[in-house]
């Protein structure tokens, strides 16, 4: 699978670990940076990741920053991307199974390397269930703000 990955300065070390681990597992990895721990702005890298997924350059994406929150917000600004902030493998699997997430975000200051790997494995290994979830996911790409049913 072709996987894009991007981070901010707070997550460069975790990104490097995941890039090596993903490549060792046979995945093609598109490392969108940064290359060093020099201070950068997470929105810039979140936007790059989202653009790569939207353009079909990668099937899935991994976004990393200190908490995972900021970069997940940046990635989700692109309507073609559904990025879930996760901190455990069950959340990562459910993001795929129920929400057809094509990206996940992780907080480098909140999850360790082993937990990050477990989350990424669950994310990459889980298929979208479709069925009753499909119409809901369709709405995510073109929201229509409806009143609650009477």
C-alpha positions as CSV (number, residue, x, y, z in Angstrom):
1,X,0.0,0.0,0.0
2,X,1.2,3.5,-0.7
3,X,1.1,5.5,2.5
4,X,1.8,9.3,2.9
5,X,3.1,10.6,6.2
6,X,3.7,14.1,7.5
7,X,4.4,15.7,10.8
8,X,5.5,18.8,12.6
9,X,8.7,19.3,14.5
10,X,7.3,17.6,17.6
11,X,6.8,14.4,15.8
12,X,9.8,14.1,13.5
13,X,11.3,11.3,15.6
14,X,8.1,9.2,15.6
15,X,7.7,9.9,11.9
16,X,11.2,8.5,11.2
17,X,10.4,5.4,13.2
18,X,7.1,4.8,11.4
19,X,8.6,5.4,8.0
20,X,11.3,2.8,8.5
21,X,8.9,0.4,10.0
22,X,6.4,0.8,7.2
23,X,9.0,0.4,4.5
24,X,10.3,-2.7,6.3
25,X,6.8,-4.1,6.2
26,X,6.7,-3.6,2.4
27,X,4.7,-0.4,2.1
28,X,5.6,2.4,-0.3
29,X,6.0,5.5,1.9
30,X,5.7,9.1,0.7
31,X,7.5,11.1,3.4
32,X,6.2,14.6,3.1
33,X,8.4,16.0,5.8
34,X,9.8,17.8,7.6
35,X,13.3,16.3,7.6
36,X,14.5,17.9,10.8
37,X,13.2,19.0,14.2
38,X,13.5,22.7,13.3
39,X,10.2,24.5,14.2
40,X,7.5,24.3,11.5
41,X,3.8,24.9,11.4
42,X,1.6,21.8,11.5
43,X,-1.1,23.2,9.1
44,X,1.5,23.3,6.3
45,X,2.2,19.6,6.6
46,X,-1.4,18.7,7.3
47,X,-2.4,20.4,4.1
48,X,0.4,18.6,2.1
49,X,-0.8,15.3,3.4
50,X,-4.4,16.0,2.5
51,X,-3.4,17.1,-1.0
52,X,-1.4,13.9,-1.6
53,X,-4.4,11.8,-0.6
54,X,-6.9,13.9,-2.6
55,X,-4.7,13.7,-5.6
56,X,-4.4,9.9,-5.4
57,X,-0.7,10.0,-4.6
58,X,-1.3,7.8,-1.6
59,X,-4.1,5.4,-0.5
60,X,-3.8,6.3,3.1
61,X,-2.2,9.0,5.3
62,X,-0.6,9.3,8.7
63,X,-0.5,12.8,10.3
64,X,1.6,13.4,13.3
65,X,2.1,16.4,15.7
66,X,2.6,16.8,19.4
67,X,-1.1,16.1,20.3
68,X,-2.4,15.0,16.9
69,X,-5.2,17.5,17.3
70,X,-3.9,20.5,15.3
71,X,-2.7,18.4,12.3
72,X,-5.9,16.4,12.2
73,X,-7.9,19.7,11.9
74,X,-5.6,20.8,9.1
75,X,-6.0,17.5,7.2
76,X,-9.7,17.6,7.6
77,X,-10.0,20.9,5.8
78,X,-9.8,19.0,2.6
79,X,-13.3,17.5,1.8
80,X,-11.7,14.5,0.1
81,X,-10.0,13.4,3.3
82,X,-11.5,11.8,6.4
83,X,-8.8,12.0,9.1
84,X,-9.5,10.4,12.5
85,X,-7.5,11.3,15.6
86,X,-6.7,8.0,17.3
87,X,-4.8,6.8,20.4
88,X,-5.5,3.1,20.4
89,X,-5.9,0.3,17.9
90,X,-9.7,-0.1,18.4
91,X,-10.3,3.6,17.5
92,X,-8.0,3.2,14.5
93,X,-9.9,0.1,13.3
94,X,-13.3,1.7,13.8
95,X,-12.2,4.8,11.9
96,X,-11.8,2.5,8.9
97,X,-14.6,0.1,9.5
98,X,-17.3,2.7,10.2
99,X,-16.0,6.0,8.8
100,X,-13.8,4.9,5.9
101,X,-11.1,7.1,7.2
102,X,-8.3,7.5,4.7
103,X,-6.0,9.2,7.2
104,X,-5.3,9.0,10.9
105,X,-3.6,11.4,13.2
106,X,-1.5,10.5,16.2
107,X,0.0,12.6,19.0
108,X,3.7,12.0,19.4
109,X,3.6,13.4,23.0
110,X,0.7,11.1,23.9
111,X,1.3,7.7,22.4
112,X,4.6,5.8,22.4
113,X,6.2,4.1,19.4
114,X,4.6,0.7,20.1
115,X,1.1,2.1,20.5
116,X,1.6,4.2,17.3
117,X,2.6,1.1,15.4
118,X,-0.4,-0.8,16.8
119,X,-2.7,2.0,15.7
120,X,-1.1,2.2,12.2
121,X,-1.4,-1.6,11.8
122,X,-5.1,-1.6,12.7
123,X,-5.7,1.3,10.4
124,X,-4.0,-0.3,7.4
125,X,-5.4,-3.8,8.0
126,X,-9.0,-2.8,8.5
127,X,-11.5,-2.6,5.6
128,X,-14.5,-0.3,5.3
129,X,-17.6,-2.2,6.3
130,X,-19.9,-0.3,3.9
131,X,-23.6,-1.2,4.4
132,X,-25.3,1.1,6.8
133,X,-22.2,3.2,7.2
134,X,-21.9,4.1,3.5
135,X,-24.6,6.7,3.3
136,X,-23.2,8.4,6.4
137,X,-19.7,8.5,5.0
138,X,-21.2,10.0,1.7
139,X,-22.6,12.8,3.8
140,X,-19.2,13.6,5.1
141,X,-18.0,14.6,1.7
142,X,-21.0,16.8,0.9
143,X,-22.6,18.0,4.2
144,X,-26.2,19.1,4.0
145,X,-27.1,20.6,7.4
146,X,-30.5,19.2,8.0
147,X,-32.9,19.9,10.8
148,X,-33.5,17.0,13.2
149,X,-36.4,14.7,12.2
150,X,-39.7,15.8,13.7
